[in-house]
């Protein structure tokens, strides 16, 4: 009898520990499942918000194409006082905000205009040198940029660079010897460091085909480099408000009041209307974000479509 009285409490203790262990394991499993479920819900919500934000920026692209087409129907010139240039910086959308901006890419120097039928245009090269001077940058960088484009292996004097210079780099590579596909390629050109790129990139583009410089939207350094006297950037004014300019109705009016620097840029490369525009759009939905940069081409009849598109990255 004494033995049974000792064993029974031990058995009851073991049973209690077993029950507690089972409860603990069940609770742990339940908490783990709840955490997994919450994580799955959060991931699904983030995915849905990400998709929603992506559709918003694509919608902004379609909207930009329509506003540019309508602008072409309204007038034959493009200037910073038009609807496409003064859209609200932020718009509320379901679940978040949409930010958008349209910029005229023909208000920038087209790097690919340096190359004409596999040969460098001397007037455009001289113009690029004057732009660099207006920015207070080394004008011989224009030689290296021209060598990056042209198909030959002859290094321009004094600042050119061809394959022989690039293969000697710590990480060897070759010059493109073709038109720029992206402004970001400038970072590969010898002499273009981070500071040079920061100052030059906003004033240049890499457009296909013929794209004249729009005098109505060109930045002050680009206009200063066109005329006889090249003014330093401090005098031109980096923050000049383009919207305050009086829009030019024609290139002839500009030529009648300005004396082009030598060698002069071909007037055929100047314009008062544009074909290429850059849409920068960003949508925020919940904690998700989507960004889009889209190059839009507008035909003479107003039809507008994207020729290049990049999500979440610059070019």
Secondary structure by P-SEA (a helix, b strand, c coil): caaaaaaaaaaaaaaaaaaaaaaaaaaaaaaaaaaaaaaaaaaaaaaaaaaaaaaaaaaaaaaaaaaaaaaaaacccccccccccccccccccccbbbbbcccccccccccccccccccccaaaaaaaaaaaaaaccccaaaaaaaaaccccccccccccccaaaaaacccccccccccccccccccccccccaaaaaaccccccccccccccccccccaaaaaaaccccccccccccccccccccccccaaaaaacccccccccccccccccccbbbbbbbbbcccbbbbbbbbbbbccccccccccccccccc
